[in-house]
Amino acid sequence: MRIGVYGAGREIGRSAILVEASKTRVLLDYGVKVTETVPEFPLPFEGLVDGIVVSHAHLDHTGYVPHYFKASEANVFMTPPSKELSLLLWKDMIKVAKKKGIEPPYVMDHIREAESFTTTYGYYEMVPITPEVSFEFYDAGHIPGSAFVKLYTPEGKILYTGDFKIESTRLHNGADLTGVEADVLIMESTYADEDHPPRKLLEQRFVESVKETLDQGGFVVLPVFAVGRAQEIVDVLVSYGVDAPIWFDGMAREATKIILRHPEYITNPGRLKRIVRKINWIRTSSDRKRALEEPGVIVATAGMMQGGPVIFYITALRNDPKSKVVFTGYLMEDTPGCRLLEEGVFEADGYEFKAQLKVERYDFSAHAGRSELFEIVRRVNPSHVVVVHGDEENAVRLAEELNEEEGVRAFAPKLGEKLDITL
């Protein structure tokens, strides 16, 4: 078999892994790397594919799928929530590109065509791609609908993790490692250098910080990813009894509705339904102004502050030392959120200023930590491991450690590299 890495090779973002086995070509994810200016796309590859199998809806894994339909067609496979969430994010990508004055990688016609070629499957269903190659989805515990992809080929079994998390969170029970054994493991390495703090302790520290700011008469602005993180954070706020108005703004509103249409993909849909009834949904510019009339908590997209309504709140509160911005997720280098955290300077959407409000970050990651990465290697028990979706230092070091400590042949391929694996 051959594994070509056309995205996510010694980098985070634009995942695109091409597997060739038994004359079948399967593309695992097809994402973009969202930057402050023009997104970065996967490297081009020759020829067509027999199928595109998507691990989950985040743009760094799905954002380039409609582009494939500019010149060709292919069957696309996702879980039901991933399809709805992907459509939401693809449309938003066009909107953001036009707002920035750059050409989007595709138009609505390509989205509609991608949608028409997409078939959805739940977990643990054996799905044929060609007569020789099939796959199954397993719960990856990352976001609603996220999946491990287990490929069955005559040359051997391959498990592709996409993004995953074994530890349970408020939305998920964690990844299901039952039956994941495979000959080849293609795995993420985002946090190969560290473990995450225990979730319960993290929640307590986060809520203490929020309450402290509110007690001092300040506002708390929480930049969030629309899918997964937004829903978990409002769950934490309400469950811990934060006694202040909680406002919910941006694409997270629609993402929450989609998630609730697929209750079987989260741990406690009834609780999430009760929680969203207790928060204030912002729909108009007047609502945004009302959210700033008295101290409260504002949960708004985007998570790295590259756009979205969160920019309205940060600019409105920039000179208020009593208020606070609290990040709860991954911050890519050179994003506005990363610069605000490290330098106290915000620059995006034509704004640039030194912020007077406080800035903090709590690691509510939905990715596997270092220990979980080693755990999945032991559970899958592969002979070969392909390390992707991590920065160069992390990916290379993890591959070296797996070679030395776990007795497997591990690789951290460069972008564009092809691996020929014989089992």
N, C-alpha and C positions, 0 to 999 in steps of 0.2 A: 504494500500500500504506500501511497505517497500523501504527505501532509504539507500543504503550502500555506505559509503565513503571510497573508496580504494585508493584514492589519493586526494590531495588538502584539506585534513582535518587539519585545523589550520596550514597551510603551503601554500606557493606559489609554484606552479609547480606540475607536474605529475597528472593532473586532471583525475579522473576516478570515476564516479558516477553511481552506478548500481541501476536502478529503477525496482521494481518488482510489477506488478499489473495485476490482471485477468490472472494469469498463464503466463504472458508475461514478459520477462526480457530484458530490454533495457539498454545498456551501453552508458552513455553520456560522450563523450570524452574518450581518452585513451592515456595519455601523459607521458612524461619523465621529470625529473628535471635535467637539464644540469648543471654539476658541472665541476670543473677544472680537475678532474680525471675521475672516473667511474660514468656515469649517475645513478640517482636513479629512480627506476621503481615503478609502482603501486604495492600495496599488491596483492597477488594472491587471487582469489575467486573461490569457487566451482561451477561446472556446466558450462553450455553453455549459450550463449545469443541469443536472436532472432534477434537482430540488434544492430549495433553500429552507433550512430548518432553524428556527429562531428560538433562542433560549429564554429571552424575556424582552419586555417592551422598551427599555431605556434606549435613548437615541444612540449611545455608543455601541449598541448591539443591533439595532434595527434601522437606524436613520438613513441608510443608503439603499434599502430594499426597493423602494419605488424607482430608483435610478436604473435598476436592472431592466425595467420595463420600457425604458426609452429606446432600446435597440433589440430587445428579445423578450422571451416569456419563460416562465418556469413555475412549477408548483411550489407554493410556500406553505409551510407547516408551523402552526403555533398553537398554544393553548387558547381557550376562548377569551379570558381576560386580556391576554397579550395582544390579540387581534384588535380589540376595541381600544385599548390603551395606545397601541402603535398608531392607529388611525388618528387619534387625538394629537399625538406628538408629531406625526408627519405634517399634519395641517398647520400646527403651530410653527414648525420649522420654516415653512413657506412664508408665513406671516412675519416671523422675525427677520428673515432674509430681506424681505421687501422693506421692512422698517429701517434696516441698516443700509439699504441702497445697494445690496449685492444680489447677484443672480442666484436664485435658488437652484439646487441640483436637480429639481424636478418640478412638475406642475400638477394640478389637481387631476388631470387626465391620467397621469402615471400612477397616482395614488388609487384612483378608481380601478385601474387595471390590476394593480397589485392586490387590491382587496378582492377582486373577482377570482384571482388565482389562489387565494389563501383558503386553506381548509383547517379547521380547528379540531384538536383532539385533547382528551383529558390525560391524566397520568395513567400509566400502566396499560396503555393500549398499543398493541403491536401494529405498526403502520408500514406498509410497503412503499418504498420510493421507486424501486425498479424490481423486477422479479428476483434479482440477486441480493439486493440491499434493503433492509428495513430498519426501523428505529422505534424506541419507546421514550416517553417523557417520564421523568421522576421529579418529585417535588424538591426544588433546590433551596427553599427557605429564604430567598433573597427579597423578592417583592411578590405581590399577588400574581399568580400565573407563571412565576419563574420556574425553569425546568433544567435539570440535567438532561442531556441527550445521549442515549445509549444506542450506538449504531451497531447493527449486526451485518457483517460481511463475510464472504467465504474465507477471506484472509485473516479474520479475527474480529474481536469485539473492541469497540472504542467507546470510552465515556468522555464526553465533553461537559465540563462543569458550567460554562458560562460564568455568571457570578453566583456565589452561594454562601450560605451561613448555616452552621450546624446548631449553634446556640439558639434557643427559643427567644422570641421577642413578643411584644404585645399583639402583633398581627399574625405571627407564624409559630408553629411548633418546631421549626428548624428543619433542615434538609433530611430527607428520608434516605438513609444509606442501605436500606434493605435491597439486596439484589443488584448492587452497583458493580460487582466484580467485572473486570474487563482486562484485556491484554494491553491496551494502550490507554493512558489517561492524558487528556488535554485539559490543563487546569489553570485557573487564574492565580495571580500571585500579588495582588494589590497590596496586601498587608503582610508580606512574607517576613518583614523585619520586626513585627510587634504583635502582641496580643491586645485585645480590647478589654477595657475594665468590665467587671461584672455588671450586668444590666441593672439590677436592682439598686446597687450603690450609685451607679451613674444617674439613674432617675432621681434619686434623693438629692444628690448634689445639684442637679439641674434645677429641680423645683425650688430648692433653697435659694438659689441665685435669682430665679424669677420673682419669688415672693419678696426677697430683700429689695429688689429694684422697685417693685410696686409699693412697698411700705414707705419708700423714700419719695414717692410721688412721681416716679418715672414710668416710661413706656418700655415694653420689651418687644423688640422686633426679631422674629424668628424666620430667617430665610430658609426655605425648605424645597426639597425636590417634590414635584407634584404627586409622584407615584410612590407610595410606601411610607416615606418619611413624614409627609404632612399628616397622614392618618395616625401614625404612631404617636406623633408629638401631641396632637390634640387629645388623644387617649390618655397620655401621661398627665397633661394639664388638668383635665377634668377629674381623672381618677384620684389625684392627689389633692383635690379640693382647692384649686387656685381660685381665690375669691375676687375676681375682677372680670370685666368684659373680655371675651376671647373672640377675636375677629379672624375670619378665614377668607383670604383673597387670592385671586389668580386661578390658574389652570387646575389647581388642586381641588377646586369645587367640582368640576366635571369628572376628574379622575376618581374622586370619592364616590360619585354616583355610579360610575362604571364598576368599581370594586364591589359595591353593595349589590349590583346585579348578578354577581358571581359569588354568593356567600360561601360556597364550598371551598373556596381558595383562601380563606382567612380563618383564624382560630375561633373568633367570637363575633360573628356578624351582628348578633343582637345588641351586644355592648356598643359596637361602632354606630349602629343606628341610633341608639339612645344618646350617645355622645354628640353626634352631629346636630341633634335637635336642640342642644344646649348652647351652641355657639352661634355667633352672628355671621351670616354670609354676606359678603360685600359684593354688590352687583353694579353699583353706579359710583360716579365720582363724588356724589353727595354722601354716600355711605363711607367713603374713604375719609372725608372731612369729619364725619361724625365719630369715626374711630379714634380721632385725635382730640376729642373734646374732654375726655377724662382718662387717667392712666389705665392701661389695659395691656393685653397681649395681642400682638398682631402676627399671625402666621401667614406668610405670603411667599409666593414664588418670585424669583428663581433661587435655587439653593446656593449657587456660587455668585449670585448677584450680577449675572451677565445680561440681565434684562428682567422684564416682568414688573408687577406693581410694587415689589419690595423697594424699588428705586425711589418711588414717591415717598415712602415713609422714611428712608434713610436721609433723603434731602430735607424733608420737613423737620426732622429731629436732630440734624447734624450738630447744632450748637447747644444741645441740651445735655449737660454732664450728668444729670440724674438718670437719663435713659440708657438703654443697653441694646446692643445687637448680639444675639447668641446664635452661633452656627452649630448645627447638630450633625453635619455629615462631612463627606470628603470634599476637600478644597484643592482643585488642581492648580499647579503653579501658574502664575501670570494671569489669573482671573481676578476680577475686581474684589471678590470676597477674600481671596488669599492676601491681596495687598492691604486691604482694610485691617485684617487680623494682624499682619506682621508689621505694618508701618503706620497704621492709623489714618491712611489716606484712601479716599474713595475716588475712583476714576471710571466712569462708564456713561454711555448715553449723552455725551457732551458735557458732563459734570466732572469737576475735579476740585476736591477740597480736603482740608485736614478736619477730621471729625472730632468733635469734643465728647461725644457719647462713648461709653465703655464698650469694649468688644471682647467676647469670650467664645470658646469652642468646647463642646462636649461631644465625645466620640460615640454617637449613636450609629455606628456603622452597621450596614446590612451585608458586609463582606466577611469572609472567613478571616480570622486572625491566624497568626503563625501556627499555633498548636492545631487548629482545625485543618490547616493545609497538610500537616503531617498525618493527621488522623485519616483524612480521606485517602491518602496514598496507601496507608496500611489496610483500609477497608476495601479499596478497589483491588489491591494486590496486583498491579500491572507489572509487566516486564519492561515497559517503556513509558516514560513520562515526558510530555511536551509542556513546558512552562511558558505561559503567555500572560497578557494583560497585567503587566507589572513594569515598573520602571527598570531601566537596564541593570542597575546595581542589584535590586531585589531579585529580579528574574534569574540573572546569572548566578548569584550566590545560592539561591534556592536549588537550582539545578545541580550545582556542585555538592551541596549538602546531601541531596537525595542520592546522588551517585555514591557518596562516601558512607552514608549512614543507613540507607534503606535498601541497598543492594539492587537498585534498578538502574537502567540506562536512561539518564535524564538529559534533556536538551533545553536550551533557552534560545530558540532560533531568532535570528535577526529579521527585521522587516524584509519581506520578499524571499526569504530562504525557503527551500523545499527539502523535506526530509523523506528519504526512502527507508521504510521500515520493513524488515523481514522477520517474521515471528518463527 
